[in-house]
Amino acid sequence: MAIISLQSAASALSALNTAMDVTANNLANVNTAGFKASRANFQDLLYIERQQPGVENGLGDQRPTGLYIGLGVKVAGTQLDLTQGSAITTGRPLDVLIDGNGFFQVQVPDSVSGDGLAYTRAGQFTLNSDGEIVLATDPGRRLEPTITIPEDAKEVTITADGRVVYTTAQDTEPQEAGQLETAVFINPAGLKQVGENLFVATAASGPPITGEPGTDNRGQLRSGMYEASNVDPTRELIELIRVQRAFEMNSNTIRAADESLRVVSQLRR
């Protein structure tokens, strides 16, 4: 009866509402540095099997098709789009872009990540009151490994291979403050999003493989610029319209099923 139609359409409305939430979050973060867009993946639900294909009747004829009635749809998961965002040139020496694979490592509380580390593509860094390089976002997560710039440093440069060097008024030769490392994952799409432009490792992503930028498939660094969000506003707006139209169609399905049930309820002998 039409009750199955109601249930299928209702499941579609719920799934499409989730897809709309995902798209809205993508559009909200169109200006968030290092943000990676997500998409909602759908899958159909179980089916009621009323006839099996290939079943023979008494004459030996095989049924060419089956008779299955689906029970709707659900969102199977959200999948990250890890394509690189465009480069925003700032000229600031502590703004860094990873040109290729890899994530910056920052320190977080154990309540956020079991190993105290999170990962980000947002390359907007600054110095805190102790001269440590930190993310230029609230609450200013420290870079891992910690790199401290002396108070009397005049010029700070981050090289393509991650060396952080500076000069002072007393020294004509550049001094090295530390080595910046990046991490790659076997399955970066399996990372967990925790806000603040951060990801944490999961069993699906695999453990981080850390090392110097430019080695073992890790991207080189480019100082004086950072990676913008990879959200394509045009594509997201088209997706929003598609979801909206699908929502309207399933609303019409519910109206039609409701009308059918009303007719049945008014039948008289």
Stockholm file with secondary structure:
# STOCKHOLM 1.0

chainA/1-269         MAIISLQSAASALSALNTAMDVTANNLANVNTAGFKASRANFQDLLYIERQQPGVENGLGDQRPTGLYIGLGVKVAGTQLDLTQGSAITTGRPLDVLIDGNGFFQVQVPDSVSGDGLAYTRAGQFTLNSDGEIVLATDPGRRLEPTITIPEDAKEVTITADGRVVYTTAQDTEPQEAGQLETAVFINPAGLKQVGENLFVATAASGPPITGEPGTDNRGQLRSGMYEASNVDPTRELIELIRVQRAFEMNSNTIRAADESLRVVSQLRR
#=GR chainA/1-269 SS CHHHHHHHHHHHHHHHHHHHHHHHHHHHTTTSTTCCCEEEEEEECCEEEEECTTCBCTTSCBCSSCEEEECCEEEEEEEECCCCCCEEECCCTTBEEEESSCEEEEECCTTTCTTSEEEECCCBEEECTTSBEEESSTTCCBBSSCCBCCTTEEEEEECTTSEEEEEESSCSSCEEEEECCEEECSCGGGCEEEETTEEECCTTTCCCEEECTTSTTCCEEEETEEECCCCCHHHHHHHHHHHHHHHHHHHHHHHHHHHHHHHHHTCCC
#=GC SS_cons         CHHHHHHHHHHHHHHHHHHHHHHHHHHHTTTSTTCCCEEEEEEECCEEEEECTTCBCTTSCBCSSCEEEECCEEEEEEEECCCCCCEEECCCTTBEEEESSCEEEEECCTTTCTTSEEEECCCBEEECTTSBEEESSTTCCBBSSCCBCCTTEEEEEECTTSEEEEEESSCSSCEEEEECCEEECSCGGGCEEEETTEEECCTTTCCCEEECTTSTTCCEEEETEEECCCCCHHHHHHHHHHHHHHHHHHHHHHHHHHHHHHHHHTCCC
//
